[in-house]
């Protein structure tokens, strides 16, 4: 049954947006996947076209809808992944070089989804201050960056930028701008296995660069989670830090621990 808003003298943009969010979450628009035409919404909420426009902008900022010029406002279909961070690249890795499936792709396949990765971009550049600190480098020291965009079912889900000391990466397969998959991971194969890891998480709104790389709606204000894993070699020195940028509406990060 359609859930109609109760009549009231004047609806604000905030009230309209909150009521439409409720109706979206209750699945009222699932059949068409589209909000009613603006003129119908204006009549329903006894409001003006400008107030209705502001309400739709709020829905877009919450990541609930997207609009197409001349076609209307559509409800976003979001099917997040559950990323089990505690088991990622640990223990019995699921790398399959024959199929080009690394541990991350294997974890997505286990969810019944289709993983893919854009061609990596490799550069040698001065490490940002936070990366230099994680890698134990001097400020302004050069490092190797390997930047990737990970997709699920063709949709951008994560940025995965790995940084390495030049002493670890130079002259190794890490410098190849291609999807390199090795059983047990590249680092282990080039003599720099990770024996300990440190996880660092922080959330904020995406930067313009992050939003562009992830192809996010420019009006969206959903936060992203930055998940950093610093890997240490047998000598206790960092050999890699992987910085994953995961939009909050597309990724559920899960940690399981045994007592």
C-alpha positions in Angstrom: 0.0 0.0 0.0 1.3 3.5 -0.9 2.3 5.5 2.1 1.1 9.0 1.6 2.4 11.9 3.7 -0.1 13.4 6.2 -1.5 16.7 5.2 0.0 19.8 6.9 0.0 23.5 6.3 3.5 23.9 4.9 6.3 21.4 4.3 9.9 22.5 4.5 12.6 21.0 2.1 14.0 19.1 5.1 10.7 17.6 6.0 9.9 16.6 2.4 13.4 15.0 2.1 13.0 13.1 5.3 9.6 11.8 4.3 10.8 10.8 0.9 13.8 9.0 2.5 11.3 7.0 4.6 9.2 6.1 1.6 12.3 5.1 -0.4 13.6 2.9 2.5 10.2 1.3 2.8 10.4 0.3 -0.9 7.5 2.4 -2.1 9.3 3.2 -5.4 10.9 -0.1 -6.0 8.5 -1.1 -8.9 9.4 1.9 -11.1 12.7 2.8 -9.5 11.8 6.5 -10.0 10.2 9.2 -7.9 6.9 10.7 -9.1 7.1 13.7 -11.4 7.9 17.0 -9.7 4.4 18.4 -10.3 2.9 15.5 -8.5 5.3 15.8 -5.6 4.5 19.6 -5.4 0.8 18.8 -5.1 1.3 15.9 -2.7 3.4 18.1 -0.3 1.5 21.3 -0.9 4.8 23.1 -1.6 6.6 25.1 -4.3 8.7 23.9 -7.1 11.8 25.5 -5.6 11.3 23.9 -2.2 10.8 20.5 -4.0 14.1 21.1 -5.9 15.9 21.7 -2.6 14.4 18.5 -1.1 15.7 16.5 -4.1 19.1 18.1 -3.6 19.1 16.8 0.0 18.2 13.3 -1.2 21.1 13.4 -3.7 23.5 14.6 -1.0 22.4 11.6 1.1 23.2 9.3 -1.9 19.6 8.1 -2.2 18.7 9.4 -5.6 20.3 10.5 -8.9 18.7 12.7 -11.6 18.8 12.7 -15.4 18.0 15.9 -17.2 14.6 15.7 -18.7 14.0 12.2 -17.5 13.3 12.5 -13.8 14.7 11.5 -10.4 15.7 7.8 -9.9 16.3 5.9 -6.7 19.9 4.7 -6.4 20.2 0.9 -6.2 23.0 0.2 -3.8 24.2 -3.3 -3.1 27.2 -3.0 -0.8 29.9 -5.7 -0.4 31.0 -7.2 2.9 34.7 -6.9 3.0 36.2 -9.2 5.6 39.3 -7.2 6.3 40.6 -9.5 9.0 41.2 -12.3 6.4 42.4 -10.2 3.5 45.8 -11.3 2.3 46.3 -13.5 5.4 46.8 -17.2 6.0 45.7 -19.3 3.0 45.6 -16.7 0.3 43.3 -17.3 -2.6 45.5 -16.1 -5.4 45.0 -17.8 -8.8 47.7 -16.6 -11.3 46.2 -18.7 -14.1 43.0 -16.7 -14.0 44.5 -13.4 -12.9 42.5 -13.5 -9.7 44.3 -12.1 -6.6 43.1 -12.4 -3.0 40.8 -9.4 -3.3 39.1 -10.6 -6.5 38.7 -14.0 -4.9 37.0 -12.5 -1.9 34.5 -10.7 -4.2 33.8 -13.8 -6.2 33.0 -15.6 -2.9 30.2 -13.0 -2.5 28.7 -14.0 -5.9 29.8 -10.7 -7.4 32.1 -9.9 -10.4 35.4 -8.2 -9.5 37.6 -6.3 -11.9 40.5 -3.8 -11.7 41.5 -0.9 -13.9 45.1 -0.9 -15.3 47.4 0.1 -12.4 49.3 3.4 -12.7 52.8 3.3 -11.3 54.9 6.3 -10.4 58.0 7.2 -8.5 57.3 10.4 -6.5 57.9 12.1 -3.3 55.9 10.4 -0.6 53.1 12.5 1.1 53.9 13.2 4.7 51.5 10.5 6.1 52.8 7.9 3.7 56.4 8.8 4.5 55.6 8.3 8.2 54.0 5.0 7.6 56.9 3.7 5.6 59.5 5.1 8.0 60.9 7.4 5.3 62.4 10.9 5.6 60.1 13.8 4.7 60.2 14.3 1.0 61.9 11.0 0.3 60.9 9.2 -2.9 58.6 6.1 -2.9 56.9 4.0 -5.5 53.1 4.4 -5.8 50.9 1.8 -7.4 47.4 3.2 -7.9 44.4 1.0 -8.7 40.6 1.3 -9.1 38.7 -1.7 -8.0 35.3 -2.4 -9.4 32.4 -4.7 -8.4 29.9 -5.6 -11.1 31.5 -2.9 -13.2 30.9 -0.2 -10.6 33.8 1.6 -8.8 33.9 0.3 -5.2 37.4 1.1 -3.9 40.6 2.9 -4.6 43.6 0.8 -3.7 46.9 2.8 -3.7 49.9 0.9 -2.5 53.2 2.6 -1.6 56.6 1.0 -1.3 60.1 2.1 -0.4 62.1 2.3 -3.6 64.5 -0.3 -2.2 61.6 -2.8 -2.2 59.9 -2.0 -5.5 62.4 -0.8 -8.0 63.3 -3.5 -10.6 60.5 -5.8 -9.4 57.1 -6.8 -10.9 55.6 -4.0 -8.8 56.8 -1.5 -11.4 54.7 -3.1 -14.2 51.6 -1.2 -15.2 49.5 -4.4 -15.5 47.5 -6.6 -13.3 50.2 -8.8 -11.8 49.0 -11.9 -9.8 51.4 -14.2 -8.0 50.6 -17.0 -5.6 51.2 -15.8 -2.1 51.4 -12.2 -3.2 54.1 -10.2 -5.0 56.0 -9.1 -1.9 56.6 -12.7 -0.8 57.8 -13.6 -4.3 60.4 -10.8 -4.4 61.8 -11.6 -1.0 59.9 -9.1 1.2 57.1 -11.1 2.9 55.0 -9.2 5.4 55.1 -10.8 8.8 53.1 -8.2 10.7 50.4 -5.7 9.8 49.0 -2.5 11.3 45.5 -1.3 10.4 44.6 2.4 10.5 41.0 3.6 9.8 39.6 7.1 9.4 36.5 8.5 7.8 35.7 11.8 6.1 33.9 13.3 3.1 35.7 12.4 -0.2 38.0 15.0 -1.8 37.3 16.1 -5.3 40.1 13.8 -6.6 38.7 10.8 -4.7 35.2 11.5 -5.9 36.3 11.8 -9.5 38.3 8.6 -9.4 35.4 6.7 -7.8 32.9 8.3 -10.3 30.8 9.5 -7.4 27.8 11.8 -7.9 29.1 15.3 -7.5 26.2 16.2 -5.2 26.7 13.2 -2.9 28.1 13.8 0.6 28.4 10.1 1.7 31.6 9.7 3.8 34.5 7.5 2.7 36.6 5.2 4.9 40.3 5.3 4.5 41.7 1.9 5.5 45.5 1.8 5.7 47.4 -1.4 6.1 51.1 -1.0 6.9 53.0 -4.2 6.3 56.3 -5.0 8.1 59.1 -7.3 7.0 61.1 -9.8 9.2 63.5 -7.0 10.1 60.6 -4.9 11.5 60.9 -2.3 8.8 57.8 -1.3 6.7 57.7 -2.8 3.2 54.4 -1.5 2.0 51.4 0.6 3.0 48.2 0.1 1.2 45.7 2.9 1.3 42.1 1.8 0.4 39.5 4.4 0.0 36.0 2.8 0.4 32.8 4.8 0.0 30.6 4.1 3.0 27.4 3.3 1.0 29.2 0.6 -1.1 31.5 -1.1 1.5 30.8 -2.8 4.8 34.1 -3.5 6.6 34.1 -6.5 8.9 36.6 -7.7 11.4 36.1 -11.1 13.2 38.3 -12.0 16.1 38.5 -15.2 18.1 38.7 -15.0 21.9 
